[in-house]
């Protein structure tokens, strides 16, 4: 049931996303303000995720947060429906960000069903259903937007979100009430773990690039090249199909053998090519094919970054850690689209994508240094096999 609710939740959150930027351009919203609107989705997540994580660890009622998240996701699209303007979308995106902040509880509640040696599998599974929800949303959006418009998409988003909230009331319990009391100080201290901060910063770059490209300005590039809304939808569908496939592959034998030490820097390096090529290629179908690369990043890279960040986190502090981790990458979902929007406004969209490519190179080099030098040094001084903080 939880995986079904996860699918409905992300369907509600993303059915309008591929068409948001073209729609806002169509009602004469400036590129810089579009960047703010897209980035506002992350602003409320930055603010809400850590407090929600701490609250989830304290009251230990993840099902409540899952219910509220699904409900708010549905209500946000009602704002888009009744206030179809730049400021209406800004408010709705802030609400959607609050809904996405409850993703902490979805992930922690699900992964708590699995032992520590199955956490990568559990993480990749729920991320796969996250991507399935977004994929189905993009398919429906592509079918309905051209003929029925943004209003119909927003109505469908609201209905599905509210249905998800109702179904969340029937989620099977995993006996989450049995944990012992922990102090606020010891809970917050987990946020200072170096490992958590480092992988949070990598997620900041990956999620910021995803939000700035496939979820926003790549659709504008396609539109400028003459793509119809159907082709724009197909571009998003290709991306999400790859994200679903690679989410499952992230727990396969090959990826397990390669491990995060190889996969994380390699995929960041490949993602940099996407950022370089998309703004300089004038062929719609080549850009469509290139959507495979961010799909790989969402499916494998993000799964690995998340599981690596949560490694060795105590169960009673997992929600707080997840909240802090998600707050860090939500910052990237906020500031990177705003940065890219302003670079595109004052220079060109080509230079904004080159900036994203530089961030990919930085993330790749940083992860190589972390695994090959920092962790080796930490192991040498600690005298045991534990990973860094």
C-alpha positions in Angstrom: 0.0 0.0 0.0 2.8 2.4 0.8 4.4 1.9 -2.6 1.0 2.7 -4.2 0.6 5.9 -2.1 4.2 6.8 -3.1 3.3 6.5 -6.8 0.1 8.6 -6.4 1.9 11.2 -4.3 4.6 11.8 -7.0 2.0 11.6 -9.8 0.2 14.5 -8.1 3.4 16.5 -7.6 4.8 16.2 -11.1 2.0 15.9 -13.7 2.2 19.6 -14.5 6.0 20.0 -14.2 7.1 19.4 -17.9 4.6 22.0 -19.0 5.1 24.5 -16.2 7.9 26.5 -17.8 6.3 26.7 -21.4 2.9 27.6 -19.7 4.5 30.4 -17.7 6.4 31.7 -20.7 3.0 31.7 -22.6 1.5 34.0 -20.0 4.5 36.4 -20.3 6.4 35.5 -17.1 10.0 36.5 -17.3 12.8 33.9 -17.4 14.3 35.1 -14.1 10.9 34.9 -12.4 10.3 31.5 -13.8 13.6 30.5 -12.1 12.3 31.8 -8.8 9.0 29.9 -9.3 10.8 26.7 -10.1 13.3 27.3 -7.2 10.5 28.1 -4.7 9.6 24.4 -4.7 12.9 23.8 -2.9 12.7 26.9 -0.6 9.9 25.4 1.6 11.7 22.1 1.6 14.9 23.7 2.9 12.8 25.3 5.7 10.6 22.3 6.5 12.7 19.2 6.1 14.9 19.3 9.2 12.1 20.3 11.6 9.9 17.6 10.1 12.7 15.1 10.4 13.2 16.0 14.1 9.4 15.9 14.7 9.2 12.5 13.0 11.9 11.1 15.3 10.1 12.5 18.3 6.4 11.7 17.8 7.3 8.7 15.6 4.2 8.9 13.5 5.3 8.7 9.9 1.9 7.7 8.6 0.6 11.1 9.8 3.2 12.9 7.7 2.5 10.7 4.7 -1.2 11.6 4.9 -0.5 15.3 5.3 2.0 15.3 2.4 -0.4 13.7 0.0 -3.2 16.0 1.0 -1.1 19.2 0.6 0.1 17.9 -2.8 -3.5 17.8 -4.0 -4.4 21.2 -2.5 -1.4 22.9 -4.1 -2.8 22.1 -7.6 -6.1 23.7 -6.6 -4.1 26.9 -6.1 -2.8 26.5 -9.6 -6.3 25.9 -10.9 -7.9 28.9 -9.3 -5.0 31.3 -9.5 -3.3 30.6 -12.9 -0.7 33.4 -12.7 3.0 33.7 -11.8 2.2 34.4 -8.2 -0.4 31.6 -8.0 2.2 29.1 -9.2 4.8 30.6 -6.8 2.4 29.9 -3.8 1.5 26.5 -5.2 5.1 25.5 -5.6 5.8 26.6 -2.0 3.0 24.3 -0.9 4.3 21.5 -3.1 7.6 21.9 -1.5 6.0 21.5 1.9 4.4 18.3 0.7 7.7 17.0 -0.7 9.3 17.7 2.7 7.3 14.8 4.0 9.2 12.5 1.6 11.4 11.9 4.7 8.6 9.8 6.3 7.9 7.9 3.1 11.6 6.8 2.9 12.2 6.2 6.5 9.0 4.3 7.1 9.7 2.0 4.1 13.4 1.4 4.7 12.6 0.5 8.4 11.0 -2.7 7.1 14.4 -3.9 6.0 17.6 -4.9 7.9 20.8 -2.8 7.5 22.3 -5.1 4.8 19.2 -4.5 2.6 19.1 -0.7 2.9 20.5 -0.1 -0.7 17.8 -2.4 -2.0 15.1 -0.7 0.0 16.2 2.8 -1.0 16.4 1.9 -4.7 13.0 0.3 -4.5 11.1 3.2 -3.1 13.0 5.6 -5.4 11.9 3.4 -8.3 8.2 3.8 -7.3 8.9 7.5 -6.8 10.1 7.6 -10.5 7.2 5.4 -11.6 4.7 7.9 -10.2 6.5 10.8 -12.0 6.7 8.7 -15.3 2.9 8.0 -15.2 2.4 11.7 -14.5 4.4 12.7 -17.5 2.5 10.3 -19.8 -0.9 11.6 -18.6 0.4 15.2 -18.8 1.6 14.7 -22.4 -1.8 13.2 -23.4 -3.9 15.9 -21.8 -2.0 19.2 -22.0 -2.3 19.9 -25.7 -6.1 19.2 -25.9 -7.3 20.0 -22.4 -4.8 22.5 -21.0 -3.2 23.2 -17.7 -6.5 23.4 -15.8 -7.4 19.8 -16.5 -3.9 18.7 -15.4 -4.3 20.6 -12.2 -7.7 19.0 -11.5 -6.2 15.5 -12.1 -3.3 16.3 -9.8 -5.7 17.4 -7.0 -7.8 14.3 -7.3 -4.9 11.9 -7.3 -3.2 13.7 -4.3 -6.4 13.5 -2.2 -6.9 9.9 -3.2 -3.4 9.1 -2.0 -4.1 10.8 1.3 -7.2 8.6 1.8 -5.3 5.4 0.9 -2.4 6.3 3.3 -4.8 5.7 6.2 -4.7 2.0 5.3 -0.9 1.6 5.2 0.3 -1.4 7.2 2.1 -0.4 10.4 5.7 -1.4 11.0 5.5 -1.0 14.8 7.3 2.4 14.7 6.0 3.3 18.2 8.4 1.0 20.0 11.5 3.2 20.0 13.0 4.7 23.2 13.2 8.4 24.1 16.1 10.4 22.7 17.3 13.9 23.7 17.0 16.8 21.3 20.8 17.5 21.6 21.8 14.0 20.6 19.3 14.1 17.8 20.6 17.4 16.3 24.2 16.3 16.7 23.8 13.7 14.0 23.5 16.6 11.5 27.2 17.4 12.1 28.4 14.0 10.7 30.9 14.7 7.9 29.7 11.9 5.7 26.1 13.1 5.9 27.1 16.7 4.9 29.4 15.5 2.1 26.8 13.3 0.4 24.1 16.0 1.0 26.3 18.4 -1.0 26.6 15.9 -3.8 22.8 15.4 -3.8 22.5 19.2 -3.8 24.3 19.3 -7.2 22.5 16.3 -8.7 19.0 17.5 -7.7 19.7 21.1 -8.6 20.8 20.0 -12.1 17.8 17.8 -12.5 15.4 20.6 -11.5 17.2 23.1 -13.7 17.4 20.9 -16.8 14.9 18.1 -17.4 12.3 19.6 -15.1 12.6 23.1 -16.5 14.9 24.7 -19.0 15.5 21.7 -21.3 11.7 21.9 -22.0 12.3 25.6 -23.0 15.2 24.6 -25.3 12.9 22.0 -27.0 10.1 24.5 -27.4 12.5 27.1 -28.9 13.5 24.4 -31.4 9.9 24.0 -32.4 8.9 21.0 -30.3 5.2 20.4 -29.7 3.9 19.8 -26.2 3.6 16.1 -27.2 7.3 16.0 -28.0 8.2 17.9 -24.8 6.1 15.3 -22.9 8.0 12.5 -24.7 11.3 14.0 -23.6 10.2 13.9 -20.0 8.8 10.3 -20.5 12.1 9.1 -21.9 13.9 10.6 -18.9 11.6 9.0 -16.4 11.5 5.6 -18.1 15.3 5.6 -17.8 15.1 6.8 -14.2 12.8 3.9 -13.3 15.0 1.3 -15.1 18.2 2.6 -13.6 16.6 2.8 -10.1 16.2 -1.0 -10.3 19.6 -1.5 -11.9 21.2 0.4 -9.0 20.8 -2.7 -6.8 21.8 -5.2 -9.5 25.0 -7.4 -9.2 27.0 -5.2 -11.6 26.4 -2.0 -9.7 27.1 -3.8 -6.4 30.4 -4.9 -7.8 31.3 -1.5 -9.0 30.0 0.2 -5.9 29.5 3.9 -5.1 33.3 4.5 -5.3 33.1 4.0 -9.1 29.4 4.8 -9.9 29.1 8.2 -8.3 32.1 10.0 -9.9 31.5 8.3 -13.2 27.9 9.2 -13.6 28.6 12.8 -12.5 31.2 12.9 -15.3 28.7 11.6 -17.8 26.1 14.1 -16.7 28.5 16.9 -17.5 28.4 15.9 -21.1 24.6 16.2 -21.1 24.9 19.7 -19.7 27.4 20.7 -22.4 25.6 19.1 -25.4 21.9 20.0 -24.8 22.3 23.8 -25.4 24.5 23.5 -28.5 22.7 20.7 -30.3 19.9 21.9 -32.6 18.4 18.4 -33.2 15.2 17.6 -31.3 15.7 13.8 -31.5 19.3 13.9 -30.3 18.2 15.9 -27.3 15.5 13.4 -26.7 18.1 10.6 -26.7 20.3 12.5 -24.3 17.5 12.4 -21.7 18.8 8.9 -20.9 21.7 10.5 -19.1 19.8 12.5 -16.4 17.6 9.4 -16.1 20.7 7.4 -15.2 21.7 10.1 -12.7 18.3 10.1 -11.0 18.0 6.3 -11.0 21.6 5.1 -10.0 23.4 8.2 -8.8 20.7 9.6 -6.5 20.0 6.1 -5.0 23.7 5.6 -4.2 24.1 9.1 -2.8 21.1 8.6 -0.5 22.1 5.2 0.8 25.7 6.4 1.3 24.5 9.4 3.3 22.4 7.2 5.6 25.0 4.6 6.2 25.7 4.0 9.9 22.9 6.3 11.0 21.2 5.0 14.2 17.5 4.0 13.7 16.3 6.5 16.3 18.0 9.4 14.5 17.2 8.3 10.9 14.4 10.8 10.3 16.4 13.7 11.5 19.4 12.6 9.3 17.1 12.2 6.3 15.5 15.5 7.0 18.9 17.2 7.1 20.1 15.4 4.0 17.0 16.3 2.1 17.2 19.9 3.3 20.7 20.2 1.9 19.7 19.0 -1.5 16.5 21.0 -1.4 18.8 24.0 -1.2 20.2 23.0 -4.5 16.7 22.6 -6.0 16.2 26.3 -4.9 19.4 28.2 -5.6 20.6 26.4 -8.8 17.4 27.0 -10.9 17.4 30.6 -9.7 21.1 30.9 -10.7 20.5 29.2 -14.0 17.4 31.4 -14.7 19.5 34.6 -14.1 22.4 33.4 -16.2 20.0 32.6 -19.0 18.3 36.0 -18.6 21.5 38.1 -18.7 23.8 36.0 -20.8 22.4 32.9 -22.6 20.9 29.5 -21.7 24.1 28.0 -23.2 26.3 29.5 -20.5 23.8 28.5 -17.8 24.2 24.9 -18.9 28.0 25.2 -19.0 27.8 26.3 -15.4 25.9 23.1 -14.6 28.6 21.1 -16.4 31.3 22.7 -14.2 29.3 21.7 -11.1 29.3 18.1 -12.4 33.1 18.1 -12.8 33.4 19.5 -9.3 31.1 16.8 -7.8 33.0 14.0 -9.7 36.4 15.2 -8.6 35.2 15.7 -5.0 33.8 12.1 -4.9 37.1 10.7 -6.3 39.0 12.6 -3.6 36.6 11.4 -0.9 36.8 7.7 -1.7 40.5 7.5 -2.7 42.1 9.8 -0.2 39.8 11.0 2.6 38.4 7.6 3.5 41.8 5.9 3.2 43.3 8.5 5.6 40.4 8.1 8.0 40.8 4.3 8.1 44.5 4.6 8.6 44.1 6.8 11.6 41.1 5.0 13.1 42.8 1.6 12.8 39.5 -0.1 11.9 37.2 -0.7 9.0 34.6 1.9 9.8 33.8 4.5 7.2 34.2 8.2 7.9 31.7 10.1 9.9 
